[in-house]
Amino acid sequence: MTISIGNDHAGTEYKFAIKELLEAKGYTVNNHGTDAHDSVDYADFVHPVATDVVNKTSTYGILICGSANGVAMAANKHQKIRAGLCWNKEIVHLIRSHNNANILCIPARFTAIPQALEMVDVFLNTEFEGGRHQTRIDKIPVSC
């Protein structure tokens, strides 16, 4: 399975830790994030991740910035993307099981790296429940 990851300057250390975890578990990682701590614009890293997921060159995406609000907003502008902002594993479970999220957005300034790693693990190991949840997802327009 291939996972695309993107981050701005606030998420660089998180990205390296997540990438290491994913590769240790046998995942292929497409790194679209910055490797530096210099200020950058998060959207420059969001769009390649979302495009990978939409084009199915990656199964899922992970985006990291300070609050994760910006990356979530930018990612959700792409058709067929359901990006969820999460700050604990319980919310991660819900965005996968109820919303069939395909991008996890992590707020680096509001989570610790061990917590982020746990969220990634839950994200990748939670199945979508379908049923009534699919009916609800079908009501989200892909374009307005």
Rosetta constraint file for C-alpha pairs under 8 A:
AtomPair CA 1 CA 27 HARMONIC 5.43 0.50
AtomPair CA 1 CA 28 HARMONIC 6.24 0.50
AtomPair CA 1 CA 58 HARMONIC 7.35 0.50
AtomPair CA 1 CA 59 HARMONIC 6.50 0.50
AtomPair CA 2 CA 27 HARMONIC 5.77 0.50
AtomPair CA 2 CA 28 HARMONIC 4.57 0.50
AtomPair CA 2 CA 29 HARMONIC 5.72 0.50
AtomPair CA 2 CA 30 HARMONIC 7.21 0.50
AtomPair CA 2 CA 57 HARMONIC 7.33 0.50
AtomPair CA 2 CA 58 HARMONIC 4.80 0.50
AtomPair CA 2 CA 59 HARMONIC 5.76 0.50
AtomPair CA 2 CA 60 HARMONIC 7.25 0.50
AtomPair CA 3 CA 27 HARMONIC 6.96 0.50
AtomPair CA 3 CA 28 HARMONIC 6.24 0.50
AtomPair CA 3 CA 29 HARMONIC 5.00 0.50
AtomPair CA 3 CA 30 HARMONIC 6.20 0.50
AtomPair CA 3 CA 58 HARMONIC 5.25 0.50
AtomPair CA 3 CA 59 HARMONIC 5.96 0.50
AtomPair CA 3 CA 60 HARMONIC 5.15 0.50
AtomPair CA 3 CA 61 HARMONIC 5.56 0.50
AtomPair CA 3 CA 62 HARMONIC 7.41 0.50
AtomPair CA 4 CA 29 HARMONIC 5.66 0.50
AtomPair CA 4 CA 30 HARMONIC 4.48 0.50
AtomPair CA 4 CA 31 HARMONIC 6.08 0.50
AtomPair CA 4 CA 32 HARMONIC 7.05 0.50
AtomPair CA 4 CA 49 HARMONIC 5.46 0.50
AtomPair CA 4 CA 52 HARMONIC 6.94 0.50
AtomPair CA 4 CA 53 HARMONIC 7.67 0.50
AtomPair CA 4 CA 58 HARMONIC 6.00 0.50
AtomPair CA 4 CA 60 HARMONIC 6.47 0.50
AtomPair CA 4 CA 61 HARMONIC 4.69 0.50
AtomPair CA 4 CA 62 HARMONIC 6.32 0.50
AtomPair CA 5 CA 15 HARMONIC 7.30 0.50
AtomPair CA 5 CA 19 HARMONIC 7.99 0.50
AtomPair CA 5 CA 29 HARMONIC 7.03 0.50
AtomPair CA 5 CA 30 HARMONIC 6.14 0.50
AtomPair CA 5 CA 31 HARMONIC 5.22 0.50
AtomPair CA 5 CA 32 HARMONIC 5.83 0.50
AtomPair CA 5 CA 33 HARMONIC 6.50 0.50
AtomPair CA 5 CA 49 HARMONIC 6.27 0.50
AtomPair CA 5 CA 61 HARMONIC 5.63 0.50
AtomPair CA 5 CA 62 HARMONIC 4.73 0.50
AtomPair CA 5 CA 63 HARMONIC 5.79 0.50
AtomPair CA 6 CA 15 HARMONIC 7.52 0.50
AtomPair CA 6 CA 31 HARMONIC 6.33 0.50
AtomPair CA 6 CA 32 HARMONIC 4.77 0.50
AtomPair CA 6 CA 33 HARMONIC 3.95 0.50
AtomPair CA 6 CA 34 HARMONIC 7.44 0.50
AtomPair CA 6 CA 45 HARMONIC 5.19 0.50
AtomPair CA 6 CA 46 HARMONIC 6.05 0.50
AtomPair CA 6 CA 49 HARMONIC 6.33 0.50
AtomPair CA 6 CA 61 HARMONIC 7.92 0.50
AtomPair CA 6 CA 62 HARMONIC 6.42 0.50
AtomPair CA 6 CA 63 HARMONIC 4.88 0.50
AtomPair CA 6 CA 64 HARMONIC 6.42 0.50
AtomPair CA 7 CA 11 HARMONIC 5.31 0.50
AtomPair CA 7 CA 12 HARMONIC 6.33 0.50
AtomPair CA 7 CA 15 HARMONIC 6.76 0.50
AtomPair CA 7 CA 32 HARMONIC 7.39 0.50
AtomPair CA 7 CA 33 HARMONIC 4.40 0.50
AtomPair CA 7 CA 34 HARMONIC 6.10 0.50
AtomPair CA 7 CA 42 HARMONIC 6.61 0.50
AtomPair CA 7 CA 45 HARMONIC 6.19 0.50
AtomPair CA 7 CA 46 HARMONIC 7.57 0.50
AtomPair CA 7 CA 63 HARMONIC 5.62 0.50
AtomPair CA 7 CA 64 HARMONIC 4.63 0.50
AtomPair CA 7 CA 65 HARMONIC 5.76 0.50
AtomPair CA 8 CA 12 HARMONIC 6.62 0.50
AtomPair CA 8 CA 33 HARMONIC 6.34 0.50
AtomPair CA 8 CA 34 HARMONIC 5.91 0.50
AtomPair CA 8 CA 39 HARMONIC 7.45 0.50
AtomPair CA 8 CA 40 HARMONIC 5.99 0.50
AtomPair CA 8 CA 41 HARMONIC 6.68 0.50
AtomPair CA 8 CA 42 HARMONIC 5.03 0.50
AtomPair CA 8 CA 45 HARMONIC 7.13 0.50
AtomPair CA 8 CA 64 HARMONIC 6.75 0.50
AtomPair CA 8 CA 65 HARMONIC 5.44 0.50
AtomPair CA 9 CA 34 HARMONIC 6.61 0.50
AtomPair CA 9 CA 35 HARMONIC 7.84 0.50
AtomPair CA 9 CA 36 HARMONIC 6.33 0.50
AtomPair CA 9 CA 37 HARMONIC 4.57 0.50
AtomPair CA 9 CA 38 HARMONIC 5.91 0.50
AtomPair CA 9 CA 39 HARMONIC 5.59 0.50
AtomPair CA 9 CA 40 HARMONIC 6.25 0.50
AtomPair CA 9 CA 65 HARMONIC 7.24 0.50
AtomPair CA 10 CA 37 HARMONIC 7.05 0.50
AtomPair CA 10 CA 64 HARMONIC 7.59 0.50
AtomPair CA 10 CA 65 HARMONIC 5.33 0.50
AtomPair CA 10 CA 66 HARMONIC 5.21 0.50
AtomPair CA 10 CA 108 HARMONIC 6.35 0.50
AtomPair CA 10 CA 109 HARMONIC 7.37 0.50
AtomPair CA 11 CA 15 HARMONIC 6.00 0.50
AtomPair CA 11 CA 64 HARMONIC 5.18 0.50
AtomPair CA 11 CA 65 HARMONIC 5.14 0.50
AtomPair CA 11 CA 66 HARMONIC 6.77 0.50
AtomPair CA 11 CA 108 HARMONIC 5.66 0.50
AtomPair CA 12 CA 16 HARMONIC 6.42 0.50
AtomPair CA 12 CA 33 HARMONIC 7.57 0.50
AtomPair CA 12 CA 34 HARMONIC 6.57 0.50
AtomPair CA 12 CA 35 HARMONIC 5.86 0.50
AtomPair CA 12 CA 36 HARMONIC 6.54 0.50
AtomPair CA 12 CA 37 HARMONIC 6.68 0.50
AtomPair CA 13 CA 17 HARMONIC 6.37 0.50
AtomPair CA 14 CA 18 HARMONIC 6.06 0.50
AtomPair CA 14 CA 64 HARMONIC 7.56 0.50
AtomPair CA 14 CA 108 HARMONIC 7.11 0.50
AtomPair CA 14 CA 113 HARMONIC 5.95 0.50
AtomPair CA 14 CA 116 HARMONIC 7.54 0.50
AtomPair CA 15 CA 19 HARMONIC 5.88 0.50
AtomPair CA 15 CA 33 HARMONIC 7.68 0.50
AtomPair CA 15 CA 64 HARMONIC 7.33 0.50
AtomPair CA 16 CA 20 HARMONIC 6.14 0.50
AtomPair CA 17 CA 21 HARMONIC 6.29 0.50
AtomPair CA 17 CA 113 HARMONIC 7.37 0.50
AtomPair CA 17 CA 117 HARMONIC 7.59 0.50
AtomPair CA 18 CA 22 HARMONIC 6.11 0.50
AtomPair CA 18 CA 116 HARMONIC 7.83 0.50
AtomPair CA 18 CA 117 HARMONIC 6.11 0.50
AtomPair CA 18 CA 120 HARMONIC 7.61 0.50
AtomPair CA 19 CA 23 HARMONIC 6.10 0.50
AtomPair CA 19 CA 29 HARMONIC 6.69 0.50
AtomPair CA 20 CA 24 HARMONIC 6.09 0.50
AtomPair CA 21 CA 25 HARMONIC 6.39 0.50
AtomPair CA 21 CA 117 HARMONIC 7.48 0.50
AtomPair CA 22 CA 26 HARMONIC 6.47 0.50
AtomPair CA 22 CA 27 HARMONIC 5.28 0.50
AtomPair CA 22 CA 28 HARMONIC 7.42 0.50
AtomPair CA 22 CA 29 HARMONIC 7.23 0.50
AtomPair CA 23 CA 27 HARMONIC 5.04 0.50
AtomPair CA 23 CA 28 HARMONIC 6.30 0.50
AtomPair CA 23 CA 29 HARMONIC 7.01 0.50
AtomPair CA 30 CA 58 HARMONIC 7.98 0.50
AtomPair CA 32 CA 45 HARMONIC 5.69 0.50
AtomPair CA 32 CA 48 HARMONIC 6.63 0.50
AtomPair CA 32 CA 49 HARMONIC 6.71 0.50
AtomPair CA 33 CA 45 HARMONIC 5.51 0.50
AtomPair CA 34 CA 40 HARMONIC 7.93 0.50
AtomPair CA 34 CA 45 HARMONIC 7.68 0.50
AtomPair CA 41 CA 45 HARMONIC 7.72 0.50
AtomPair CA 42 CA 46 HARMONIC 6.32 0.50
AtomPair CA 42 CA 65 HARMONIC 7.12 0.50
AtomPair CA 42 CA 70 HARMONIC 7.27 0.50
AtomPair CA 42 CA 71 HARMONIC 6.46 0.50
AtomPair CA 43 CA 47 HARMONIC 6.25 0.50
AtomPair CA 43 CA 70 HARMONIC 7.82 0.50
AtomPair CA 43 CA 71 HARMONIC 6.72 0.50
AtomPair CA 43 CA 74 HARMONIC 6.40 0.50
AtomPair CA 44 CA 48 HARMONIC 7.58 0.50
AtomPair CA 45 CA 49 HARMONIC 6.82 0.50
AtomPair CA 46 CA 50 HARMONIC 6.21 0.50
AtomPair CA 46 CA 63 HARMONIC 6.92 0.50
AtomPair CA 46 CA 71 HARMONIC 6.15 0.50
AtomPair CA 46 CA 74 HARMONIC 6.68 0.50
AtomPair CA 46 CA 75 HARMONIC 6.04 0.50
AtomPair CA 47 CA 51 HARMONIC 5.95 0.50
AtomPair CA 47 CA 74 HARMONIC 7.52 0.50
AtomPair CA 47 CA 75 HARMONIC 6.69 0.50
AtomPair CA 48 CA 52 HARMONIC 6.14 0.50
AtomPair CA 49 CA 53 HARMONIC 6.45 0.50
AtomPair CA 49 CA 61 HARMONIC 5.99 0.50
AtomPair CA 49 CA 62 HARMONIC 7.76 0.50
AtomPair CA 49 CA 63 HARMONIC 7.89 0.50
AtomPair CA 50 CA 54 HARMONIC 6.11 0.50
AtomPair CA 50 CA 61 HARMONIC 6.98 0.50
AtomPair CA 50 CA 75 HARMONIC 5.90 0.50
AtomPair CA 50 CA 78 HARMONIC 6.77 0.50
AtomPair CA 50 CA 81 HARMONIC 6.90 0.50
AtomPair CA 50 CA 103 HARMONIC 7.85 0.50
AtomPair CA 51 CA 55 HARMONIC 5.92 0.50
AtomPair CA 51 CA 78 HARMONIC 7.81 0.50
AtomPair CA 52 CA 56 HARMONIC 5.90 0.50
AtomPair CA 52 CA 57 HARMONIC 5.05 0.50
AtomPair CA 52 CA 58 HARMONIC 5.32 0.50
AtomPair CA 53 CA 57 HARMONIC 6.24 0.50
AtomPair CA 53 CA 58 HARMONIC 5.01 0.50
AtomPair CA 53 CA 59 HARMONIC 5.94 0.50
AtomPair CA 53 CA 60 HARMONIC 5.88 0.50
AtomPair CA 53 CA 61 HARMONIC 6.53 0.50
AtomPair CA 53 CA 81 HARMONIC 7.60 0.50
AtomPair CA 53 CA 102 HARMONIC 7.44 0.50
AtomPair CA 54 CA 78 HARMONIC 7.94 0.50
AtomPair CA 54 CA 79 HARMONIC 7.46 0.50
AtomPair CA 54 CA 80 HARMONIC 6.30 0.50
AtomPair CA 54 CA 81 HARMONIC 6.90 0.50
AtomPair CA 59 CA 102 HARMONIC 7.53 0.50
AtomPair CA 60 CA 102 HARMONIC 5.08 0.50
AtomPair CA 60 CA 103 HARMONIC 5.69 0.50
AtomPair CA 61 CA 102 HARMONIC 6.34 0.50
AtomPair CA 61 CA 103 HARMONIC 4.40 0.50
AtomPair CA 61 CA 104 HARMONIC 6.32 0.50
AtomPair CA 62 CA 103 HARMONIC 5.41 0.50
AtomPair CA 62 CA 104 HARMONIC 4.77 0.50
AtomPair CA 62 CA 105 HARMONIC 5.92 0.50
AtomPair CA 62 CA 106 HARMONIC 7.62 0.50
AtomPair CA 63 CA 68 HARMONIC 7.49 0.50
AtomPair CA 63 CA 71 HARMONIC 6.45 0.50
AtomPair CA 63 CA 72 HARMONIC 7.83 0.50
AtomPair CA 63 CA 103 HARMONIC 7.17 0.50
AtomPair CA 63 CA 104 HARMONIC 6.20 0.50
AtomPair CA 63 CA 105 HARMONIC 4.74 0.50
AtomPair CA 63 CA 106 HARMONIC 6.26 0.50
AtomPair CA 64 CA 68 HARMONIC 5.99 0.50
AtomPair CA 64 CA 71 HARMONIC 7.13 0.50
AtomPair CA 64 CA 105 HARMONIC 5.75 0.50
AtomPair CA 64 CA 106 HARMONIC 4.86 0.50
AtomPair CA 64 CA 107 HARMONIC 6.04 0.50
AtomPair CA 64 CA 108 HARMONIC 6.42 0.50
AtomPair CA 65 CA 69 HARMONIC 7.96 0.50
AtomPair CA 65 CA 70 HARMONIC 7.54 0.50
AtomPair CA 65 CA 71 HARMONIC 6.75 0.50
AtomPair CA 65 CA 105 HARMONIC 7.98 0.50
AtomPair CA 65 CA 106 HARMONIC 6.79 0.50
AtomPair CA 65 CA 107 HARMONIC 5.61 0.50
AtomPair CA 65 CA 108 HARMONIC 5.82 0.50
AtomPair CA 65 CA 109 HARMONIC 7.86 0.50
AtomPair CA 66 CA 107 HARMONIC 5.11 0.50
AtomPair CA 66 CA 108 HARMONIC 4.90 0.50
AtomPair CA 66 CA 109 HARMONIC 4.93 0.50
AtomPair CA 66 CA 110 HARMONIC 7.59 0.50
AtomPair CA 67 CA 106 HARMONIC 7.50 0.50
AtomPair CA 67 CA 107 HARMONIC 4.32 0.50
AtomPair CA 67 CA 108 HARMONIC 6.57 0.50
AtomPair CA 67 CA 109 HARMONIC 6.23 0.50
AtomPair CA 67 CA 110 HARMONIC 6.98 0.50
AtomPair CA 68 CA 72 HARMONIC 6.05 0.50
AtomPair CA 68 CA 85 HARMONIC 6.18 0.50
AtomPair CA 68 CA 105 HARMONIC 5.58 0.50
AtomPair CA 68 CA 106 HARMONIC 5.44 0.50
AtomPair CA 68 CA 107 HARMONIC 4.44 0.50
AtomPair CA 68 CA 108 HARMONIC 7.50 0.50
AtomPair CA 69 CA 73 HARMONIC 6.11 0.50
AtomPair CA 69 CA 85 HARMONIC 6.89 0.50
AtomPair CA 69 CA 105 HARMONIC 8.00 0.50
AtomPair CA 69 CA 107 HARMONIC 7.77 0.50
AtomPair CA 70 CA 74 HARMONIC 6.16 0.50
AtomPair CA 71 CA 75 HARMONIC 5.96 0.50
AtomPair CA 71 CA 105 HARMONIC 6.88 0.50
AtomPair CA 72 CA 76 HARMONIC 6.06 0.50
AtomPair CA 72 CA 83 HARMONIC 5.68 0.50
AtomPair CA 72 CA 84 HARMONIC 6.51 0.50
AtomPair CA 72 CA 85 HARMONIC 6.31 0.50
AtomPair CA 72 CA 105 HARMONIC 6.10 0.50
AtomPair CA 73 CA 77 HARMONIC 6.70 0.50
AtomPair CA 74 CA 78 HARMONIC 7.66 0.50
AtomPair CA 75 CA 81 HARMONIC 6.73 0.50
AtomPair CA 75 CA 82 HARMONIC 7.89 0.50
AtomPair CA 75 CA 83 HARMONIC 6.36 0.50
AtomPair CA 76 CA 81 HARMONIC 5.60 0.50
AtomPair CA 76 CA 82 HARMONIC 6.07 0.50
AtomPair CA 76 CA 83 HARMONIC 5.90 0.50
AtomPair CA 77 CA 81 HARMONIC 7.65 0.50
AtomPair CA 79 CA 142 HARMONIC 5.21 0.50
AtomPair CA 79 CA 143 HARMONIC 6.83 0.50
AtomPair CA 80 CA 142 HARMONIC 6.33 0.50
AtomPair CA 81 CA 101 HARMONIC 7.50 0.50
AtomPair CA 81 CA 102 HARMONIC 6.42 0.50
AtomPair CA 81 CA 103 HARMONIC 7.20 0.50
AtomPair CA 82 CA 99 HARMONIC 7.50 0.50
AtomPair CA 82 CA 100 HARMONIC 7.24 0.50
AtomPair CA 82 CA 101 HARMONIC 4.71 0.50
AtomPair CA 82 CA 102 HARMONIC 5.60 0.50
AtomPair CA 82 CA 103 HARMONIC 6.33 0.50
AtomPair CA 83 CA 101 HARMONIC 5.65 0.50
AtomPair CA 83 CA 102 HARMONIC 6.14 0.50
AtomPair CA 83 CA 103 HARMONIC 4.45 0.50
AtomPair CA 83 CA 104 HARMONIC 5.82 0.50
AtomPair CA 83 CA 105 HARMONIC 6.62 0.50
AtomPair CA 84 CA 92 HARMONIC 7.85 0.50
AtomPair CA 84 CA 95 HARMONIC 6.21 0.50
AtomPair CA 84 CA 101 HARMONIC 6.33 0.50
AtomPair CA 84 CA 103 HARMONIC 6.44 0.50
AtomPair CA 84 CA 104 HARMONIC 5.43 0.50
AtomPair CA 84 CA 105 HARMONIC 5.72 0.50
AtomPair CA 85 CA 104 HARMONIC 6.45 0.50
AtomPair CA 85 CA 105 HARMONIC 4.59 0.50
AtomPair CA 85 CA 106 HARMONIC 6.14 0.50
AtomPair CA 85 CA 107 HARMONIC 7.57 0.50
AtomPair CA 86 CA 91 HARMONIC 5.79 0.50
AtomPair CA 86 CA 92 HARMONIC 5.87 0.50
AtomPair CA 86 CA 104 HARMONIC 7.18 0.50
AtomPair CA 86 CA 105 HARMONIC 6.17 0.50
AtomPair CA 86 CA 106 HARMONIC 5.81 0.50
AtomPair CA 86 CA 107 HARMONIC 7.36 0.50
AtomPair CA 87 CA 91 HARMONIC 7.12 0.50
AtomPair CA 87 CA 92 HARMONIC 7.90 0.50
AtomPair CA 87 CA 106 HARMONIC 6.57 0.50
AtomPair CA 87 CA 107 HARMONIC 6.70 0.50
AtomPair CA 87 CA 110 HARMONIC 7.08 0.50
AtomPair CA 87 CA 111 HARMONIC 6.31 0.50
AtomPair CA 87 CA 116 HARMONIC 7.97 0.50
AtomPair CA 88 CA 92 HARMONIC 6.54 0.50
AtomPair CA 88 CA 115 HARMONIC 7.18 0.50
AtomPair CA 88 CA 116 HARMONIC 7.98 0.50
AtomPair CA 88 CA 119 HARMONIC 6.54 0.50
AtomPair CA 89 CA 93 HARMONIC 6.14 0.50
AtomPair CA 89 CA 115 HARMONIC 7.91 0.50
AtomPair CA 89 CA 118 HARMONIC 6.83 0.50
AtomPair CA 89 CA 119 HARMONIC 4.91 0.50
AtomPair CA 89 CA 122 HARMONIC 6.47 0.50
AtomPair CA 90 CA 94 HARMONIC 6.52 0.50
AtomPair CA 91 CA 95 HARMONIC 6.26 0.50
AtomPair CA 92 CA 96 HARMONIC 6.40 0.50
AtomPair CA 92 CA 104 HARMONIC 7.71 0.50
AtomPair CA 92 CA 119 HARMONIC 6.28 0.50
AtomPair CA 92 CA 122 HARMONIC 6.61 0.50
AtomPair CA 92 CA 123 HARMONIC 5.86 0.50
AtomPair CA 93 CA 97 HARMONIC 5.94 0.50
AtomPair CA 93 CA 122 HARMONIC 6.31 0.50
AtomPair CA 93 CA 123 HARMONIC 6.48 0.50
AtomPair CA 93 CA 126 HARMONIC 6.27 0.50
AtomPair CA 94 CA 98 HARMONIC 5.33 0.50
AtomPair CA 94 CA 99 HARMONIC 6.92 0.50
AtomPair CA 95 CA 99 HARMONIC 4.82 0.50
AtomPair CA 95 CA 100 HARMONIC 6.17 0.50
AtomPair CA 95 CA 101 HARMONIC 5.41 0.50
AtomPair CA 96 CA 100 HARMONIC 4.51 0.50
AtomPair CA 96 CA 101 HARMONIC 5.07 0.50
AtomPair CA 96 CA 102 HARMONIC 7.65 0.50
AtomPair CA 96 CA 123 HARMONIC 6.44 0.50
AtomPair CA 96 CA 126 HARMONIC 6.05 0.50
AtomPair CA 96 CA 127 HARMONIC 6.44 0.50
AtomPair CA 96 CA 128 HARMONIC 5.60 0.50
AtomPair CA 97 CA 126 HARMONIC 6.32 0.50
AtomPair CA 97 CA 127 HARMONIC 5.59 0.50
AtomPair CA 97 CA 128 HARMONIC 4.04 0.50
AtomPair CA 97 CA 129 HARMONIC 5.18 0.50
AtomPair CA 97 CA 130 HARMONIC 7.79 0.50
AtomPair CA 98 CA 128 HARMONIC 6.26 0.50
AtomPair CA 98 CA 129 HARMONIC 6.28 0.50
AtomPair CA 98 CA 130 HARMONIC 7.35 0.50
AtomPair CA 98 CA 133 HARMONIC 5.47 0.50
AtomPair CA 99 CA 128 HARMONIC 7.38 0.50
AtomPair CA 99 CA 133 HARMONIC 6.69 0.50
AtomPair CA 99 CA 134 HARMONIC 7.85 0.50
AtomPair CA 99 CA 137 HARMONIC 6.71 0.50
AtomPair CA 100 CA 127 HARMONIC 7.98 0.50
AtomPair CA 100 CA 128 HARMONIC 5.33 0.50
AtomPair CA 104 CA 120 HARMONIC 7.73 0.50
AtomPair CA 104 CA 123 HARMONIC 7.28 0.50
AtomPair CA 106 CA 111 HARMONIC 7.75 0.50
AtomPair CA 106 CA 116 HARMONIC 6.98 0.50
AtomPair CA 107 CA 111 HARMONIC 6.25 0.50
AtomPair CA 108 CA 112 HARMONIC 7.10 0.50
AtomPair CA 108 CA 113 HARMONIC 7.90 0.50
AtomPair CA 111 CA 115 HARMONIC 6.26 0.50
AtomPair CA 111 CA 116 HARMONIC 6.52 0.50
AtomPair CA 112 CA 116 HARMONIC 6.24 0.50
AtomPair CA 113 CA 117 HARMONIC 6.19 0.50
AtomPair CA 114 CA 118 HARMONIC 6.30 0.50
AtomPair CA 115 CA 119 HARMONIC 6.25 0.50
AtomPair CA 116 CA 120 HARMONIC 6.26 0.50
AtomPair CA 117 CA 121 HARMONIC 6.34 0.50
AtomPair CA 118 CA 122 HARMONIC 6.32 0.50
AtomPair CA 119 CA 123 HARMONIC 6.04 0.50
AtomPair CA 120 CA 124 HARMONIC 6.24 0.50
AtomPair CA 121 CA 125 HARMONIC 6.17 0.50
AtomPair CA 122 CA 126 HARMONIC 5.90 0.50
AtomPair CA 129 CA 133 HARMONIC 6.97 0.50
AtomPair CA 130 CA 134 HARMONIC 4.85 0.50
AtomPair CA 131 CA 135 HARMONIC 6.66 0.50
AtomPair CA 132 CA 136 HARMONIC 6.49 0.50
AtomPair CA 133 CA 137 HARMONIC 6.27 0.50
AtomPair CA 134 CA 138 HARMONIC 6.06 0.50
AtomPair CA 135 CA 139 HARMONIC 6.81 0.50
AtomPair CA 136 CA 140 HARMONIC 7.25 0.50
